[in-house]
Amino acid sequence: MKAVAVRPGVPNSVHMVDAPMPKVGDIPNGRGVLVKVLKVGVDATDKEINEAKYGNAPEGCDYLIIGHEVFGVVKEVGANVTHVKPGDYVTLTVRRPGGSIYDLIGTNDMTSESTYYERGINLRHGYMTEYVVDDAEFVVRMPPGLKHLHILAEPMSCAAKGISQAYEAQRRLKVWRPQKAYVLGVGQIGLLSALVLRLRGIEVYAFARSPAPTPNSKIIEALGAHYVSVKDMGPADVAKKYGKADLIMECTGSSAIAFGAMEMLGHNGALVWASVTGGQNKVEVPGDKINLDWVLGNKLLLGTVNGNRDHFEMGIKDLSQGELMYPGVMQQILTTPVRGLDNYQEMMRLLVEGKSLKVYMEIAEG
């Protein structure tokens, strides 16, 4: 069976491997679900894994199959699987359980262990292959009516989780009704975060370097949000011109902007870091000022990583509502298909080039 993999620790090692064909019986207790992979999305995570910035192979293997954003169709299920059946469209979650209490209760995305297991990222093979099998717990059904949005389910789960957790944490304030939100970065997570926030009735400002019009700015404006180019503006300039936000989703992949966002948050506000930075950059921040503002302002910082099945289901509901409120807008994210696993080098070239809003592999029809 064809699969696209890297050799962790070896830069630019993406290659094709012949992987074993999975079977429903590989999963014990009749809980296996065999999925034919139709599409796999790729993003900066896959690029950075190929650059050997992070990622590890499963134990006993010298390669890691990449790809963590998947859309497929069920081909076979075990005897004890009831929530999906052959022919259903599905996506699969990314993180797998370790041994902490959080892992054992189904919130493995919140593990307290330093070792984590993520399909296509760390210690577990991913989805850039022809077939995958997994436990039913990690298989999430997608409505046929969202087939055209396919691989957006995983990034949408990240957006939905980050925002919902901000609301959950802000219950400490008894009453928290954010009116103004900033989205920093307008890649896929930023765009999907803007959708979630607009569905909550919040005024949204999305900040990016490129001046409008761009494909990203058109999506933001179609959501009724404000697109702002900050090519020549720093965090203090943004706060002075646009005021401070009640809620900030930071999705740039830049640690400098992640820390800079701390100067843009208002009293009782929440800042959500969604960026994953794999480099060694160092940034200088006005530490005393930030410390004073945050203590006196009761401000909250939280980090978020890919979600469990609850967040996937939450994100799929948001995608469904988004299609009703803003029909056809989210599909504009899916700009650049690459046909067939054999074209993995073209896929990686497009990722490195960085000019496409969303690159994804079309692996099979279904």
N, C-alpha and C positions, 0 to 999 in steps of 0.2 A: 504494500500500500504506500502510495506517495505521501511524503510529508516534507515540509520546509523547516529546517532547524538551524541552530547556531552551535558553535563550540564555546561554551561560556569561558570567559577569560582570554579568548582569542579574538582580537578586533577584526571586523569585516569577514566573518567566517560563515555567513549565511550560505546554505547549500541544501541539496535535495538528499533525502534519506529514504530507504525502504523500511518502513515501520511495520510491525506485526498488525494484522487485521484484528480489531477488537471483537469481542463476543459478549452477548448479554450475560452469559454465565460467568464472566470475569468479575461481576459484582455479586456478592453473596446475598443470601436470604431472598432471592427472587426480586430484588430491587433494581436490577439493571435496566437501562434504557439505551438502545443503540440508535444513534443519530447519524444520518447522512448529512454531511456538511455542505451547505449551499453557498454561503458567503462568510468571509472573515474580514473584519476591519482591522486596519493597522494604524498606529499612531506613533508619537514620539517615544513611547515606552519601547516599542519594537526596534526603533532605530537605535536607541541607547543600549539596548541589550546586544544588538549586533556590534555596537562600538565597544562592548565589554565593560560598560560602566557599572553594570550590576547583572544579576541573574545567575542561577546555578542549575545544573542538570539534576534530574532525579538520581537517587542513589543507585550505583551500579551501571550508570549510562554515561557515555562521554559526549552526548549531545542533548540539546533542549529543543523540542518542537515549540515554535513560537506561535503567537496569535491568541488573544484573550477576548476578542469581540466576535461572537459567533451567532450565526443564524442557520438553522437546519430543519430537517423534517424527520420525524420519528419513523424508524423502520421496524423495530421490534422492541417488545417490553417483557420484563420478567413477570412471573406469576403474581407477585404482590404489588404491582404498579397499577394504580387506579386513576391518577389525575391526568395522565396522557395516554394516547393510544397511537398505533401506526397511522401515519397520515397527518398528524398534528404538527404544526409549526412550533418550534421551540427556540429558546436561547438557553445558555447555561451560565451559571455563576462562575466566579473566578477563584475566590479563595477557598481553601479546603481546611478542615479542622486539624488542630494540633491537640494538645492534651489539657489546656486550661479549662476552667469552669465555663468561660465564655464560649470556647469551642464546643463544649459538650451540650450547650443549650441552644445551639443553632446560630449563635452570633459570632461565628469564627472570624468575621471581619474585625472584631474587637478583641482579638486574642491578646493576652497579657504576656505571651511568650516572645522571646526575641527572634526565634526561628519561625518563619511563616511559610505557608505553602500556597502558591498561586499558579494556576494553570497558564502555561505559556510565559511565565515570568520567573518563578523561583521554585525549584524542586519538584515541579509537576509539569508534564508535557501539556502543550496547548492544543489549539484547535485547527492549525493550518495543515490540514490533512483531509483525507477523503471520508473517513468515518471516525466517530468517537463513541465511547461508552462511558456512562457515569451512573452514580446512584441517583435514584429518583428525587432525592432531596434537593439536588442541585440543578434540576431540569425545570425550566419555567415555560409554561405554555404562552404562546403569542397569538393574538387574534388574527385570523386570516386577513382581516381588513387593514392590518398594519404590515402586511407582507412587504410593501414598498419601502418601509422604513427599516426593515431587517436589522442590520448590525448596530443601529442606534440604541438598542435596548440596554447594552452594557454601559456606554457613557451616560445615558439618561439615568441609570440607576445611581451613578456617582453624583450627578447633579441633585437628584431627588433626595438622596441620603444626606448630603451636606446641608441642604436647606432645612430639611425636616429635623435634623439634629440640632441646628441652631435654634429652632423654635422649641424643641424639647428642653434644651439647656436653659433657655430664657424663661422658662416657667418659674425660675427663681425670682423673677421680677413681679410675679402675680398678674400683671397686665403688660403685655408687650405687643404692640401693633405697629410694626415697621411701615413707614410711609415711603421712604426713599432707599433704594438699594443700588450699590455699585457692583458691576461685573467687570473684573479686570482680566482682559484677554478674551478674544472672540474666536478661539478655536471651537472644536465641537463641544467641550464641556461648558465653555462660556456661553455659547449660543443656547444650549439646552438649559442651562441655569437661568438665562434670561426668560425662556419660555415658562419655566416653573414659577418664577417670581411674578411674571405678568398674569399667570393664571390665578395667583393669590391677590391680584389687584394692586400690586405695588408699582410705583413709578421707578423705572429702571434706567440707569445710565450705564452704557457699555463703553469701556475705554480700550483703545488700541492705538498702535503707532501710525498705521496707514490712514491718510485722509480719505474721506468718502469721495466718490462711490467705489465700493468694493463688493464682491459677493457677500462678504460677512456683514457689511453695513446695511445692505439691502434686506438681509434677513432680520437684523435688529430693528430696522425701521418698520418692516412688515408686522412685527410684533407690537407695534405702538410704543417702542422704547426709543431712547435717545442714543445715538452713536456719536462718540467724541474722540477725535484724534488728539493724542497727547504726546506727539513726537517731540515737542519742545517744552513740555511741562513736567515738573516734578510733583511729588505728592503734596507738598505744601501749596503749590500753585493750584492744584485741583481742588483742595479743600477750601482755598480762599475764593475761587471762582464759582464753584458749584455747591459749596457747603459740605458738611460732613454727613456721612450716610448712617442709617440705622443698621444696615446689614451689608456686608461686603463678601462676595464670592471671588476669591483670588485664584485664577486659572491660567496663569501666564507661563509657568515653568521657570520663572526667574526668581531667585532668592532675593535679589535686590528689590524687586517690586513687592514680593511677599512681605518683607520687612517695612518697605515704604508705605504699604497700605495701612500700617498701624497709625500713621499720621492723618488718615482720611476718615477715621471712624468717630462717630459722635458718642455722647454720653449714653450709657446703657446699651451700647451697640454690640454686635457680634461680627467677628471677622472669621471667615472659614478659609483655611488653606487647603486647596485641592491640588496644588502643584507637587510634583515629584521631581526633585533635582538630584541628578546623579553625579554632578561635578565636584570641584573643590574650590569654587569661588568664595571669596570673603567680601563682606560688605561692611561699611561703616554707617552707623545709625546714631541719631541724637538720643542716647540711652537715658539720660536723666530726664529729658522732657517727656519721652514716651512713658517712662516709669511713673512720673507724676500724673500725667494725663490719664493713664489707665487705672491707677489706684483711685484717684479722685472721681473718675468717670464711670467706675463699675463696668469696665469693658471686658469683653470675653474673646479669647482666641481659641479656636478648636481646629484640629486637623481631621481630615476625612480621607478614607481609602475605599476602594471598591466594596460594594455592599453585599449583604446576604439576600436570600430570596425575597424577604419582605420588601427590601428596597427595589429589587428588580420589578416586583409586582406593582409597587408604588409608581415607579418610573413608567411602566407600560400604561398605567391608568392616565398618567400625565400626558403621554404621547397620544393616547386616544382622545383626551379632552382637547389637546392642542390641535388635533386634526379637525375637530368641530369648530373651535374658535378661530383658528388661523389655517384654513385648509391649504395644503400644498407647500407651506412655508418650510417645514422641517426637512422635507425631501430635498430642498436646495442644498443641504449640507453635503449630500452624497454626490460629490463632483466627479470622482476619478476612479472608475472601475478598471481592474486589470484581469484579463480573462485567463484562467487556468493556472494551476500550481507551477507549471513549467516556466512561467514568466516571473518567477520570484525575483530575479535580478532587476527587472523593470520596476517591480513593486518597490524594492529597496532604493532604487535610483530616484523614484518620485518622492519617497520619504525624505531622502537626503536633500534633494533639490528644494523641498519645502514650499513649493508654489501652489500645491493643491490643498483645498480645504479639507477634503476627506478622501483618502485612498482606501480601496477595499478590493479584496480578491473575489472574483466570481468563480467558484470551484465546480459547481454542478448546477444543472437545471432541476427544478422541483417546485 
